[in-house]
Amino acid sequence: MKPDWESRFPRLFEPAYVDYANTDVIFATDGVVEPLVTRLHCVATDPDGRVIVCRTEDWRFLPGGTREPGESLEQTAARELLEEAGAKVTGPLTIFGAQFATSLNPAPYRSHQPHPKSCWAFATTTAELIGPPENPPDGEQVLEVVVLDPLPAADWLDDHDPVHADVVRLAVAMGLIA
């Protein structure tokens, strides 16, 4: 019998409107179609099984972001983890869910992206911190990278990004991270 993730994580699976993107989203654990993935965030764990999380001046989040033209999902994860967390991916990428997005904008955020339907995917991977975040000029300016056990990481994220917090909790419940 398939687990009832929706009843265990109602906040995550509740349909939502994302104001900054002018987009309606609904979370699901299956049906991710790789060509539709425009954003990817990672529940990346270090060699000790702790989750790598980031903080800007105003926000706490899982490292990740917008997929660039021609990038594979693995390349997106590697670039985003290096840019935002100063981390090198050391293991395989496992997609385990996504916010299925329907943009209400007349055109895609970037011309190479599918529109109006897309997926904002979430994956697990392993990574090693190798230096400070790169903080490219066109990206988030990460002020702090924190490495915490999974449930404390979810709690740390919860005030700023309840979706990312519940994504970590879901990864734990699915047995993808300890």
C-alpha positions in Angstrom: 0.0 0.0 0.0 1.3 3.4 -1.0 2.1 5.8 2.0 -0.4 8.6 2.5 2.1 11.5 2.4 -0.7 14.0 1.9 -2.3 13.3 5.3 1.2 13.3 7.0 2.3 16.5 5.4 -0.9 18.5 4.6 0.9 21.9 4.5 3.3 20.6 1.8 0.6 19.0 -0.3 -1.9 21.9 0.0 -2.4 23.8 -3.3 -0.7 27.2 -3.0 0.0 30.4 -4.8 3.6 31.6 -5.0 3.4 35.4 -5.1 6.9 36.2 -6.3 6.5 33.9 -9.3 2.8 34.6 -9.9 2.3 30.8 -10.0 0.0 28.2 -8.7 1.7 25.1 -7.3 0.7 21.6 -6.1 3.1 19.2 -4.6 3.4 15.5 -5.6 5.8 12.7 -5.1 5.6 11.2 -8.5 5.1 12.3 -12.1 8.2 14.5 -12.4 9.1 14.8 -16.1 12.7 15.8 -16.4 12.3 18.2 -19.4 9.7 20.2 -17.3 12.0 20.8 -14.4 12.9 24.5 -14.3 14.0 24.7 -10.6 15.8 22.2 -8.4 16.5 22.3 -4.7 18.5 19.6 -2.8 18.3 18.0 0.5 22.1 17.5 0.5 23.6 15.6 3.3 27.3 15.8 4.4 29.4 12.6 5.2 27.9 12.6 8.7 24.3 12.6 7.4 23.6 16.3 8.3 21.6 18.5 6.0 23.3 21.5 4.3 21.1 24.6 4.6 21.7 28.3 3.6 20.8 31.7 4.9 20.6 35.1 3.2 19.9 38.3 5.0 16.1 37.6 4.9 15.7 33.9 4.1 16.6 30.3 5.0 16.4 27.6 2.3 17.7 24.4 0.8 20.4 25.1 -1.8 19.1 25.1 -5.3 17.6 27.3 -8.0 16.9 27.9 -11.6 18.0 25.4 -14.3 20.2 27.0 -17.0 19.8 26.2 -20.7 21.1 22.8 -21.6 21.8 21.7 -18.1 21.1 18.2 -16.8 19.5 18.0 -13.4 22.9 16.7 -12.1 24.6 19.7 -13.5 22.0 22.1 -12.0 22.5 20.4 -8.6 26.3 20.6 -8.8 26.3 24.3 -9.8 23.7 25.4 -7.3 25.3 23.6 -4.4 28.7 25.1 -5.2 27.3 28.6 -5.7 25.0 28.7 -2.7 26.7 26.4 -0.2 30.3 26.0 -1.3 29.6 22.3 -1.6 30.7 19.6 -4.0 28.2 16.9 -5.0 29.6 13.5 -4.1 26.6 11.1 -4.7 23.7 10.4 -7.0 20.7 12.7 -7.3 17.4 11.2 -6.4 14.3 13.2 -7.3 11.5 12.5 -4.8 8.9 15.2 -5.4 8.1 18.5 -7.0 5.8 21.4 -6.9 3.9 21.2 -10.2 3.7 24.8 -11.2 1.3 26.6 -13.5 2.5 30.1 -14.3 0.0 32.9 -14.5 2.5 35.1 -16.3 2.2 35.7 -20.1 5.7 34.4 -20.8 8.2 32.1 -19.1 10.6 33.4 -16.5 13.4 32.6 -18.9 13.0 31.9 -22.6 14.4 28.4 -22.5 11.9 27.2 -19.9 8.6 25.4 -20.5 5.6 27.5 -20.0 3.0 27.7 -18.5 3.4 24.2 -16.9 6.7 23.3 -15.2 8.1 21.3 -12.2 10.1 22.8 -9.3 11.8 19.5 -8.2 13.3 18.4 -5.0 16.1 15.8 -4.7 18.4 14.2 -2.3 22.1 13.9 -2.8 25.3 13.8 -0.8 27.8 16.6 -0.8 31.0 17.8 0.9 31.6 21.4 2.0 34.8 22.5 0.2 34.8 26.3 0.7 32.6 29.4 1.0 29.6 29.9 -1.2 30.5 31.4 -4.6 27.7 34.0 -4.4 27.5 35.0 -8.1 26.3 38.5 -8.7 23.0 37.3 -10.2 22.2 34.8 -7.4 21.3 34.9 -3.8 23.9 36.3 -1.5 24.4 33.6 1.0 25.6 34.8 4.4 25.7 31.5 6.2 25.8 27.8 5.5 24.6 25.7 8.3 24.9 21.9 8.6 22.4 20.3 11.0 20.9 16.9 11.7 17.8 16.4 9.5 15.0 17.3 11.9 16.8 20.3 13.5 17.5 21.4 9.9 13.8 21.2 9.1 13.0 23.2 12.3 15.6 25.8 11.4 14.0 26.2 7.9 10.4 26.3 9.2 10.2 30.0 10.1 11.4 31.2 6.7 10.4 28.4 4.3 7.8 25.9 5.6 7.8 24.1 2.2 11.6 23.4 2.4 11.1 22.4 6.0 8.5 19.9 5.1 10.5 18.7 2.1 13.3 17.7 4.6 10.8 16.0 6.9 9.3 14.1 3.9 12.8 12.9 2.8 13.3 11.6 6.4 9.8 9.9 6.4 10.5 8.3 3.0 13.8 6.9 4.3 15.9 8.9 1.8 18.0 10.5 4.6 18.4 9.3 8.2 
